[in-house]
Amino acid sequence: LEAFAAEPARVMLEEMTWIEVQQAAKAPASAVIIPVGGTEQNGPHMALGKHNVRVVALADRIAGQLGNALVAPVISYVPEGRVSPPSGHMRFPGTLSIPDAAFETTLEYTARSLRQAGFRDIVLIGDHGGYQGDLGAVAAKLNRAWVSSPARAHFVADYYSASVEPFNAALRERGLSEAQIGKHAGAADTSLMLAVDPHLVRADRMAMPPAAGDGTTGDARASTAALGQLGADLMVSRAVAAIRRAIVR
């Protein structure tokens, strides 16, 4: 019994029983985060599940800092471009894409399921730039439907936006060029992954210069976990602040 009592509080919904979720939903100011990732090519040096692993790890940190939030299972199937003929990341093996309508419906009914469980504040965060508009549209649709109830959906754009210009500015201050930072699988993206889970980065391939058509926009060779931690901290702190502003009862 003492061993069970010493267990830390769980925040991952899929690791909990329905009784535990029911109790958590009844707690004052309880919230639940829906983390959205994606399965896409990330250059020859970084695994396909980058967005999924990263958003879950950072959502865990966000929930821990909030102190009153759970984290729903990651949504890993997202729009990534046309399937046939392939466009964008779909030109690379392993990328998985679904239509925007299917994605938005999945997101909507995930949120509706959590509201049915008793949660009043449902937070949407996304690790990928391509579907940020979808997240906002779903949150707006849910809030129109829930206008006469206490439940609310909160699209937290600050989570993703912190990984772009604020993080890029921090990297520039440390001597990295725009060409190194890049927009996809470059030094910014890869550094974040090194900080969150270095096992998903292939060190030998990261050390190679970028080549035309390899799926990267940037140069990963300057990447370090220490640089990535700057970005991860920005994403967490700005998301926590935004969620606290949004959930004011």
VEXNUZA-982757 format. One record per residue (C-alpha): residue in three letters; residue number from 0; x, y, z. Coordinates in steps of 0.1 Angstrom, whole numbers, plus 2048, in hexadecimal, padded with zeros to 3 digits. Layout:
// residues N
<site residu="ALA" num="NUM" x="X" y="Y" z="Z"/>
...
***
This chain:
// residues 249
<site residu="LEU" num="0" x="800" y="800" z="800"/>
<site residu="GLU" num="1" x="81C" y="818" z="808"/>
<site residu="ALA" num="2" x="82B" y="812" z="7E5"/>
<site residu="PHE" num="3" x="80B" y="81B" z="7D5"/>
<site residu="ALA" num="4" x="807" y="83A" z="7EA"/>
<site residu="ALA" num="5" x="829" y="846" z="7E0"/>
<site residu="GLU" num="6" x="821" y="845" z="7BB"/>
<site residu="PRO" num="7" x="822" y="867" z="7AA"/>
<site residu="ALA" num="8" x="802" y="876" z="79D"/>
<site residu="ARG" num="9" x="7FA" y="86A" z="77A"/>
<site residu="VAL" num="10" x="7F3" y="883" z="75F"/>
<site residu="MET" num="11" x="7F1" y="86B" z="740"/>
<site residu="LEU" num="12" x="7CD" y="862" z="73B"/>
<site residu="GLU" num="13" x="7D4" y="841" z="72A"/>
<site residu="GLU" num="14" x="7E8" y="835" z="749"/>
<site residu="MET" num="15" x="7CA" y="83B" z="760"/>
<site residu="THR" num="16" x="7AA" y="828" z="768"/>
<site residu="TRP" num="17" x="788" y="836" z="761"/>
<site residu="ILE" num="18" x="783" y="83B" z="786"/>
<site residu="GLU" num="19" x="7A2" y="850" z="788"/>
<site residu="VAL" num="20" x="798" y="864" z="76A"/>
<site residu="GLN" num="21" x="776" y="86A" z="779"/>
<site residu="GLN" num="22" x="785" y="877" z="799"/>
<site residu="ALA" num="23" x="79D" y="88D" z="786"/>
<site residu="ALA" num="24" x="782" y="89D" z="771"/>
<site residu="LYS" num="25" x="76F" y="8A6" z="791"/>
<site residu="ALA" num="26" x="78D" y="8B9" z="7A0"/>
<site residu="PRO" num="27" x="78B" y="8DF" z="7A1"/>
<site residu="ALA" num="28" x="798" y="8F0" z="781"/>
<site residu="SER" num="29" x="7A0" y="8CE" z="772"/>
<site residu="ALA" num="30" x="7AB" y="8CF" z="74D"/>
<site residu="VAL" num="31" x="7B7" y="8B6" z="733"/>
<site residu="ILE" num="32" x="7D0" y="8BC" z="717"/>
<site residu="ILE" num="33" x="7CC" y="8AC" z="6F5"/>
<site residu="PRO" num="34" x="7EF" y="8AA" z="6E6"/>
<site residu="VAL" num="35" x="7F0" y="8A9" z="6C0"/>
<site residu="GLY" num="36" x="80F" y="89C" z="6AE"/>
<site residu="GLY" num="37" x="813" y="88D" z="68C"/>
<site residu="THR" num="38" x="826" y="871" z="679"/>
<site residu="GLU" num="39" x="83C" y="880" z="65F"/>
<site residu="GLN" num="40" x="85F" y="87E" z="650"/>
<site residu="ASN" num="41" x="879" y="892" z="663"/>
<site residu="GLY" num="42" x="897" y="890" z="64D"/>
<site residu="PRO" num="43" x="8AF" y="872" z="64C"/>
<site residu="HIS" num="44" x="8BA" y="878" z="670"/>
<site residu="MET" num="45" x="899" y="87A" z="684"/>
<site residu="ALA" num="46" x="87D" y="861" z="68B"/>
<site residu="LEU" num="47" x="85A" y="864" z="67C"/>
<site residu="GLY" num="48" x="84A" y="867" z="69F"/>
<site residu="LYS" num="49" x="85C" y="887" z="6A8"/>
<site residu="HIS" num="50" x="83C" y="89C" z="6AD"/>
<site residu="ASN" num="51" x="82A" y="881" z="6C0"/>
<site residu="VAL" num="52" x="846" y="87B" z="6D9"/>
<site residu="ARG" num="53" x="84E" y="8A0" z="6DD"/>
<site residu="VAL" num="54" x="82A" y="8AB" z="6E3"/>
<site residu="VAL" num="55" x="823" y="890" z="6FD"/>
<site residu="ALA" num="56" x="843" y="897" z="710"/>
<site residu="LEU" num="57" x="83C" y="8BD" z="711"/>
<site residu="ALA" num="58" x="817" y="8B8" z="719"/>
<site residu="ASP" num="59" x="823" y="8A3" z="737"/>
<site residu="ARG" num="60" x="838" y="8C0" z="742"/>
<site residu="ILE" num="61" x="81C" y="8D9" z="73C"/>
<site residu="ALA" num="62" x="803" y="8C4" z="750"/>
<site residu="GLY" num="63" x="81C" y="8C1" z="76C"/>
<site residu="GLN" num="64" x="821" y="8E7" z="76F"/>
<site residu="LEU" num="65" x="7FC" y="8ED" z="76D"/>
<site residu="GLY" num="66" x="7F6" y="8D4" z="789"/>
<site residu="ASN" num="67" x="7D1" y="8CE" z="780"/>
<site residu="ALA" num="68" x="7D3" y="8BF" z="75D"/>
<site residu="LEU" num="69" x="7D4" y="89D" z="74C"/>
<site residu="VAL" num="70" x="7E2" y="894" z="72A"/>
<site residu="ALA" num="71" x="7CD" y="881" z="711"/>
<site residu="PRO" num="72" x="7DC" y="868" z="6F8"/>
<site residu="VAL" num="73" x="7EF" y="878" z="6DC"/>
<site residu="ILE" num="74" x="7DE" y="87D" z="6BA"/>
<site residu="SER" num="75" x="7F8" y="871" z="6A2"/>
<site residu="TYR" num="76" x="7E4" y="86F" z="682"/>
<site residu="VAL" num="77" x="7E2" y="892" z="673"/>
<site residu="PRO" num="78" x="7E1" y="8A3" z="651"/>
<site residu="GLU" num="79" x="803" y="8A1" z="640"/>
<site residu="GLY" num="80" x="7FA" y="8A8" z="61C"/>
<site residu="ARG" num="81" x="7EB" y="896" z="5FE"/>
<site residu="VAL" num="82" x="7EF" y="870" z="5FE"/>
<site residu="SER" num="83" x="7EC" y="869" z="5D9"/>
<site residu="PRO" num="84" x="7FD" y="878" z="5C7"/>
<site residu="PRO" num="85" x="812" y="87F" z="5E5"/>
<site residu="SER" num="86" x="81A" y="8A3" z="5F0"/>
<site residu="GLY" num="87" x="82F" y="8B2" z="60B"/>
<site residu="HIS" num="88" x="83C" y="899" z="625"/>
<site residu="MET" num="89" x="827" y="87E" z="615"/>
<site residu="ARG" num="90" x="843" y="87B" z="5FB"/>
<site residu="PHE" num="91" x="857" y="869" z="616"/>
<site residu="PRO" num="92" x="850" y="845" z="622"/>
<site residu="GLY" num="93" x="841" y="843" z="645"/>
<site residu="THR" num="94" x="82E" y="864" z="645"/>
<site residu="LEU" num="95" x="809" y="85E" z="64D"/>
<site residu="SER" num="96" x="7EE" y="877" z="642"/>
<site residu="ILE" num="97" x="7C9" y="87A" z="647"/>
<site residu="PRO" num="98" x="7B0" y="894" z="639"/>
<site residu="ASP" num="99" x="7AA" y="8B4" z="64D"/>
<site residu="ALA" num="100" x="785" y="8AB" z="651"/>
<site residu="ALA" num="101" x="78F" y="889" z="661"/>
<site residu="PHE" num="102" x="7A8" y="89A" z="677"/>
<site residu="GLU" num="103" x="791" y="8B4" z="683"/>
<site residu="THR" num="104" x="775" y="89B" z="68A"/>
<site residu="THR" num="105" x="78E" y="885" z="69E"/>
<site residu="LEU" num="106" x="799" y="8A3" z="6B2"/>
<site residu="GLU" num="107" x="775" y="8AF" z="6B8"/>
<site residu="TYR" num="108" x="769" y="88E" z="6C5"/>
<site residu="THR" num="109" x="787" y="889" z="6DB"/>
<site residu="ALA" num="110" x="77E" y="8AA" z="6EB"/>
<site residu="ARG" num="111" x="75A" y="8A0" z="6ED"/>
<site residu="SER" num="112" x="763" y="87F" z="6FE"/>
<site residu="LEU" num="113" x="777" y="892" z="718"/>
<site residu="ARG" num="114" x="75B" y="8AA" z="71F"/>
<site residu="GLN" num="115" x="744" y="88C" z="723"/>
<site residu="ALA" num="116" x="75C" y="87F" z="73D"/>
<site residu="GLY" num="117" x="757" y="89F" z="751"/>
<site residu="PHE" num="118" x="774" y="8B6" z="747"/>
<site residu="ARG" num="119" x="76B" y="8DA" z="742"/>
<site residu="ASP" num="120" x="78B" y="8E7" z="733"/>
<site residu="ILE" num="121" x="799" y="8D5" z="715"/>
<site residu="VAL" num="122" x="7BA" y="8E2" z="708"/>
<site residu="LEU" num="123" x="7C7" y="8DC" z="6E5"/>
<site residu="ILE" num="124" x="7EC" y="8DE" z="6DD"/>
<site residu="GLY" num="125" x="7FD" y="8D4" z="6BD"/>
<site residu="ASP" num="126" x="822" y="8CE" z="6B5"/>
<site residu="HIS" num="127" x="81F" y="8D3" z="68F"/>
<site residu="GLY" num="128" x="819" y="8F3" z="67D"/>
<site residu="GLY" num="129" x="803" y="8E6" z="661"/>
<site residu="TYR" num="130" x="7E4" y="8E0" z="675"/>
<site residu="GLN" num="131" x="7E3" y="8FD" z="68D"/>
<site residu="GLY" num="132" x="7C6" y="90C" z="67B"/>
<site residu="ASP" num="133" x="7B3" y="8EB" z="67F"/>
<site residu="LEU" num="134" x="7B8" y="8EC" z="6A4"/>
<site residu="GLY" num="135" x="7AA" y="90F" z="6A6"/>
<site residu="ALA" num="136" x="78C" y="906" z="691"/>
<site residu="VAL" num="137" x="783" y="8E8" z="6A6"/>
<site residu="ALA" num="138" x="786" y="8FB" z="6C6"/>
<site residu="ALA" num="139" x="770" y="917" z="6B8"/>
<site residu="LYS" num="140" x="756" y="8FD" z="6AD"/>
<site residu="LEU" num="141" x="755" y="8EC" z="6CF"/>
<site residu="ASN" num="142" x="751" y="90D" z="6E1"/>
<site residu="ARG" num="143" x="734" y="916" z="6CB"/>
<site residu="ALA" num="144" x="724" y="8F5" z="6D4"/>
<site residu="TRP" num="145" x="72C" y="8F8" z="6F9"/>
<site residu="VAL" num="146" x="722" y="91D" z="6FD"/>
<site residu="SER" num="147" x="707" y="915" z="716"/>
<site residu="SER" num="148" x="71D" y="8FD" z="72B"/>
<site residu="PRO" num="149" x="73B" y="903" z="740"/>
<site residu="ALA" num="150" x="752" y="8EE" z="729"/>
<site residu="ARG" num="151" x="76B" y="8FF" z="713"/>
<site residu="ALA" num="152" x="785" y="8F5" z="6F9"/>
<site residu="HIS" num="153" x="7A5" y="909" z="6FA"/>
<site residu="PHE" num="154" x="7BC" y="90A" z="6DB"/>
<site residu="VAL" num="155" x="7DE" y="914" z="6E9"/>
<site residu="ALA" num="156" x="7F2" y="922" z="6CB"/>
<site residu="ASP" num="157" x="80E" y="92D" z="6E2"/>
<site residu="TYR" num="158" x="81B" y="909" z="6E5"/>
<site residu="TYR" num="159" x="824" y="907" z="6C1"/>
<site residu="SER" num="160" x="82C" y="92B" z="6BB"/>
<site residu="ALA" num="161" x="847" y="92A" z="6D6"/>
<site residu="SER" num="162" x="85A" y="911" z="6C2"/>
<site residu="VAL" num="163" x="85D" y="929" z="6A4"/>
<site residu="GLU" num="164" x="868" y="94D" z="6A8"/>
<site residu="PRO" num="165" x="870" y="94E" z="6CE"/>
<site residu="PHE" num="166" x="884" y="92E" z="6CB"/>
<site residu="ASN" num="167" x="894" y="939" z="6AB"/>
<site residu="ALA" num="168" x="89E" y="95A" z="6BB"/>
<site residu="ALA" num="169" x="8AE" y="948" z="6D8"/>
<site residu="LEU" num="170" x="8C2" y="933" z="6BF"/>
<site residu="ARG" num="171" x="8CD" y="951" z="6AB"/>
<site residu="GLU" num="172" x="8DA" y="961" z="6CC"/>
<site residu="ARG" num="173" x="8F0" y="942" z="6D0"/>
<site residu="GLY" num="174" x="8FF" y="946" z="6AE"/>
<site residu="LEU" num="175" x="8EA" y="930" z="697"/>
<site residu="SER" num="176" x="8E0" y="93D" z="675"/>
<site residu="GLU" num="177" x="8BE" y="93B" z="665"/>
<site residu="ALA" num="178" x="8CC" y="921" z="64D"/>
<site residu="GLN" num="179" x="8D6" y="90B" z="66A"/>
<site residu="ILE" num="180" x="8B6" y="910" z="67E"/>
<site residu="GLY" num="181" x="8A0" y="907" z="660"/>
<site residu="LYS" num="182" x="87A" y="900" z="660"/>
<site residu="HIS" num="183" x="879" y="8DA" z="660"/>
<site residu="ALA" num="184" x="892" y="8C1" z="66E"/>
<site residu="GLY" num="185" x="8AD" y="8DC" z="671"/>
<site residu="ALA" num="186" x="8C0" y="8E7" z="690"/>
<site residu="ALA" num="187" x="8A1" y="8F4" z="6A2"/>
<site residu="ASP" num="188" x="88B" y="8D5" z="69C"/>
<site residu="THR" num="189" x="8A7" y="8BC" z="6A3"/>
<site residu="SER" num="190" x="8B3" y="8CE" z="6C2"/>
<site residu="LEU" num="191" x="890" y="8CC" z="6D1"/>
<site residu="MET" num="192" x="890" y="8A6" z="6CA"/>
<site residu="LEU" num="193" x="8B2" y="8A2" z="6DA"/>
<site residu="ALA" num="194" x="8A5" y="8B3" z="6F9"/>
<site residu="VAL" num="195" x="885" y="89E" z="6FB"/>
<site residu="ASP" num="196" x="891" y="87C" z="6EE"/>
<site residu="PRO" num="197" x="8B3" y="879" z="6DE"/>
<site residu="HIS" num="198" x="8AD" y="854" z="6D5"/>
<site residu="LEU" num="199" x="897" y="861" z="6B8"/>
<site residu="VAL" num="200" x="8B5" y="872" z="6A8"/>
<site residu="ARG" num="201" x="8CF" y="85F" z="694"/>
<site residu="ALA" num="202" x="8F0" y="870" z="69E"/>
<site residu="ASP" num="203" x="903" y="862" z="680"/>
<site residu="ARG" num="204" x="8EA" y="871" z="667"/>
<site residu="MET" num="205" x="8E6" y="891" z="67A"/>
<site residu="ALA" num="206" x="90B" y="897" z="675"/>
<site residu="MET" num="207" x="908" y="896" z="64F"/>
<site residu="PRO" num="208" x="901" y="8B6" z="63C"/>
<site residu="PRO" num="209" x="8DE" y="8BB" z="62F"/>
<site residu="ALA" num="210" x="8D8" y="8B0" z="60B"/>
<site residu="ALA" num="211" x="8BE" y="8BA" z="5F1"/>
<site residu="GLY" num="212" x="89E" y="8A6" z="5F4"/>
<site residu="ASP" num="213" x="8A7" y="896" z="616"/>
<site residu="GLY" num="214" x="888" y="8A5" z="627"/>
<site residu="THR" num="215" x="89A" y="8BF" z="63C"/>
<site residu="THR" num="216" x="898" y="8E5" z="63B"/>
<site residu="GLY" num="217" x="8B6" y="8F0" z="650"/>
<site residu="ASP" num="218" x="8D6" y="8E1" z="65D"/>
<site residu="ALA" num="219" x="8D4" y="8C9" z="67A"/>
<site residu="ARG" num="220" x="8F9" y="8C7" z="681"/>
<site residu="ALA" num="221" x="8F9" y="8E4" z="69A"/>
<site residu="SER" num="222" x="8DE" y="8D3" z="6AF"/>
<site residu="THR" num="223" x="8E2" y="8CC" z="6D4"/>
<site residu="ALA" num="224" x="8CC" y="8C1" z="6F0"/>
<site residu="ALA" num="225" x="8D5" y="8E1" z="703"/>
<site residu="LEU" num="226" x="8C8" y="8F7" z="6E7"/>
<site residu="GLY" num="227" x="8A9" y="8E2" z="6E5"/>
<site residu="GLN" num="228" x="8A2" y="8E6" z="70A"/>
<site residu="LEU" num="229" x="89F" y="90C" z="703"/>
<site residu="GLY" num="230" x="883" y="905" z="6EB"/>
<site residu="ALA" num="231" x="872" y="8EB" z="700"/>
<site residu="ASP" num="232" x="872" y="902" z="71E"/>
<site residu="LEU" num="233" x="863" y="91E" z="709"/>
<site residu="MET" num="234" x="847" y="908" z="6FC"/>
<site residu="VAL" num="235" x="83E" y="8FB" z="71E"/>
<site residu="SER" num="236" x="840" y="91C" z="730"/>
<site residu="ARG" num="237" x="82C" y="92F" z="716"/>
<site residu="ALA" num="238" x="812" y="914" z="714"/>
<site residu="VAL" num="239" x="80D" y="913" z="739"/>
<site residu="ALA" num="240" x="809" y="938" z="73B"/>
<site residu="ALA" num="241" x="7F0" y="938" z="71E"/>
<site residu="ILE" num="242" x="7DB" y="91C" z="72E"/>
<site residu="ARG" num="243" x="7DA" y="92E" z="74F"/>
<site residu="ARG" num="244" x="7CE" y="94D" z="73D"/>
<site residu="ALA" num="245" x="7B3" y="939" z="72B"/>
<site residu="ILE" num="246" x="7A6" y="926" z="749"/>
<site residu="VAL" num="247" x="79A" y="941" z="75F"/>
<site residu="ARG" num="248" x="77A" y="939" z="771"/>
***
